[in-house]
């Protein structure tokens, strides 16, 4: 029998871990959007190997930060990327 125990992370460590993972996902999303600005969120989720809600949360955060912007409608629109040099690191 195998028994698994959860890691006992402090709230600070847990928040840092979420931030690091979220930033990595956001960078991967921006990279994919720069390749294909018309990619659908469902395609991003499949390509990046994460759930659709994770993609939606990350993209909403990017929109709120002004890093990406949706141009046009749902069907024929595209994602416009607004990055500073500091965002590329």
DRENMI-836192 format. One line per 5 residues: number of its first residue (from 1); their letters; for each residue x, y, z of C-alpha. Coordinates in Angstrom, 1 decimal, always signed. Layout:
BEGIN
NUM = a = X/Y/Z  ...
***
This chain:
BEGIN
1 = xxxxx = +0.0/+0.0/+0.0  +1.3/+3.5/-0.9  +0.4/+6.4/+1.2  +0.7/+10.0/+0.0  +0.8/+13.0/+2.3
6 = xxxxx = +0.2/+16.5/+1.2  +3.0/+19.1/+1.5  +2.6/+21.4/+4.4  +3.2/+24.7/+2.7  +2.8/+28.0/+4.5
11 = xxxxx = +0.3/+30.5/+3.0  +3.3/+32.6/+1.8  +5.0/+29.6/+0.1  +1.7/+28.6/-1.5  +1.1/+32.1/-2.9
16 = xxxxx = +4.7/+32.3/-4.3  +4.2/+28.9/-5.9  +0.9/+30.0/-7.5  +2.5/+33.3/-8.8  +5.5/+31.5/-10.3
21 = xxxxx = +3.3/+28.9/-12.0  +0.9/+31.6/-13.2  +3.7/+33.7/-14.7  +5.1/+30.7/-16.5  +1.7/+30.0/-18.0
26 = xxxxx = +1.2/+33.6/-19.0  +4.5/+33.7/-20.8  +3.6/+30.5/-22.6  +0.2/+32.0/-23.6  +1.9/+35.1/-24.9
31 = xxxxx = +4.4/+33.1/-26.8  +1.6/+31.1/-28.5  -0.4/+34.2/-29.2  +2.6/+35.8/-30.9  +2.7/+32.8/-33.2
36 = xxxxx = -1.0/+32.7/-34.0  -3.1/+35.7/-32.8  -6.4/+34.0/-33.8  -5.9/+30.9/-31.7  -8.9/+29.8/-29.6
41 = xxxxx = -8.7/+29.4/-25.8  -9.7/+25.8/-26.1  -6.8/+25.2/-28.6  -4.4/+27.0/-26.2  -5.6/+24.7/-23.4
46 = xxxxx = -5.0/+21.6/-25.4  -1.6/+22.8/-26.8  -0.3/+23.9/-23.4  -1.7/+20.9/-21.5  -3.8/+22.8/-19.0
51 = xxxxx = -7.5/+23.2/-18.3  -9.7/+25.7/-20.1  -10.5/+27.6/-16.9  -6.8/+28.0/-16.2  -6.3/+29.5/-19.6
56 = xxxxx = -9.3/+31.8/-19.1  -8.0/+33.0/-15.7  -4.5/+33.7/-17.0  -5.8/+35.5/-20.1  -8.2/+37.6/-18.0
61 = xxxxx = -5.2/+38.6/-15.8  -3.2/+39.5/-18.9  -6.1/+41.6/-20.2  -6.4/+43.3/-16.8  -2.7/+44.1/-16.9
66 = xxxxx = -3.0/+45.5/-20.4  -0.6/+43.0/-21.9  -3.1/+41.6/-24.4  -6.3/+43.0/-25.9  -9.1/+41.3/-27.9
71 = xxxxx = -9.7/+43.0/-31.2  -12.9/+42.2/-33.2  -15.6/+39.7/-32.3  -15.6/+36.2/-30.9  -15.7/+34.6/-34.3
76 = xxxxx = -13.3/+36.6/-36.5  -11.3/+38.5/-33.8  -7.7/+38.2/-32.8  -5.5/+38.9/-29.8  -3.3/+42.0/-29.9
81 = xxxxx = -0.2/+41.8/-27.7  +1.1/+44.9/-25.9  +4.5/+44.1/-24.2  +7.2/+46.2/-22.7  +10.9/+45.1/-22.8
86 = xxxx = +10.6/+44.1/-19.2  +7.8/+41.7/-20.0  +10.0/+39.6/-22.3  +12.3/+38.3/-19.5
***
